Amino acid sequence: MNLIMTIILLTTTLCALLMMISFWLPLMSPDYEKLSPYECGFDPLGSARLPFSLRFFLIAILFLLFDLEIALLLPLPWSDQLSSPTNTFLWTSAVLTLLTLGLIYEWLQGGLEWAE
């Protein structure tokens, strides 16, 4: 057997062994305290499974989108070292324009209004 097959066999065996150990090793003894939805010591007053507002998820997704945009734009100051900085500028402008148009569309549709 060659080296790659040995490494694949070793890692597969190790992963399977660790999965079996993690499945059989912990003690499973659920009681009332572990199954209660709150851990602060108070008795629950209502259901812990209340639905979240979809607007919260929209704001969270928009935050992640624009956070990712900033991460993508960080290397732009070094783009002048490339062979065609104009091409990089055009792609960056296209991404920013697309994101800006999407933000304007959400704003005009009322998707960013927290309370109606």
C-alpha positions in Angstrom: 0.0 0.0 0.0 1.2 3.4 -0.8 1.5 6.3 1.7 -1.8 8.1 0.6 -3.9 4.9 1.1 -2.3 4.4 4.5 -3.1 8.0 5.5 -6.7 7.7 4.3 -7.2 4.4 6.1 -5.7 5.8 9.3 -7.8 8.9 9.3 -11.0 7.0 8.5 -10.3 4.6 11.3 -9.5 7.4 13.8 -12.6 9.3 12.9 -14.8 6.2 13.2 -13.3 5.4 16.6 -13.7 9.0 17.9 -17.4 9.0 16.7 -18.1 5.7 18.5 -16.4 6.9 21.7 -18.3 10.2 21.7 -21.6 8.4 21.2 -21.2 5.8 23.9 -19.1 7.6 26.5 -21.4 10.4 27.8 -23.9 9.6 30.5 -27.5 10.3 29.4 -29.6 11.0 32.4 -32.2 13.7 31.6 -34.1 15.1 34.5 -36.5 18.0 35.1 -33.7 20.5 35.5 -32.0 19.6 32.2 -35.2 19.5 30.2 -36.4 22.9 31.5 -36.2 25.7 28.9 -34.7 28.2 31.3 -31.5 28.0 33.3 -31.8 31.1 35.5 -33.7 29.5 38.3 -37.1 30.9 37.6 -40.1 28.7 36.7 -41.1 29.2 33.1 -44.1 31.5 32.7 -45.0 30.6 29.2 -43.8 28.6 26.2 -40.1 28.9 25.4 -40.9 28.2 21.7 -42.1 31.7 20.7 -41.7 32.5 17.0 -39.2 35.1 16.0 -40.1 38.0 13.7 -39.0 37.5 10.2 -37.9 41.2 10.2 -35.2 40.2 12.7 -33.8 37.7 10.2 -34.0 40.2 7.4 -31.9 42.7 9.3 -29.5 40.0 10.3 -29.0 38.8 6.7 -28.6 42.4 5.5 -25.9 43.0 8.2 -24.1 39.8 7.1 -24.3 40.8 3.5 -22.8 44.3 4.0 -20.3 42.9 6.5 -19.2 40.5 3.7 -19.0 43.4 1.3 -16.6 45.2 3.5 -14.4 42.1 3.8 -14.4 41.8 0.0 -13.4 45.5 -0.4 -10.5 45.5 2.1 -7.9 44.4 -0.5 -8.8 47.2 -2.9 -6.0 49.6 -1.9 -3.5 47.0 -3.1 -5.3 46.5 -6.5 -3.2 49.2 -8.1 -0.3 46.7 -8.1 -2.2 44.4 -10.5 -1.7 44.4 -14.2 -5.1 46.0 -14.9 -6.4 48.1 -12.0 -9.2 49.5 -14.2 -10.7 46.0 -14.5 -10.6 45.6 -10.7 -12.3 49.0 -10.3 -15.0 48.1 -12.8 -15.8 44.8 -11.0 -15.8 46.5 -7.6 -18.1 49.2 -8.9 -20.5 46.6 -10.3 -20.7 44.8 -7.0 -21.3 48.0 -5.1 -23.9 49.1 -7.6 -25.7 45.8 -7.3 -25.7 45.9 -3.5 -26.8 49.5 -3.5 -29.7 48.8 -5.9 -30.8 45.9 -3.7 -30.7 48.1 -0.6 -32.8 50.8 -2.3 -35.3 48.1 -3.5 -35.7 46.7 0.1 -36.0 50.3 1.5 -38.7 51.2 -1.1 -40.6 48.0 -0.5 -40.7 48.7 3.3 -38.6 45.7 4.2 -36.5 47.8 6.5 -39.4 49.2 8.5 -39.1 47.7 12.0 -42.7 48.6 13.0 -45.6 49.1 10.7 
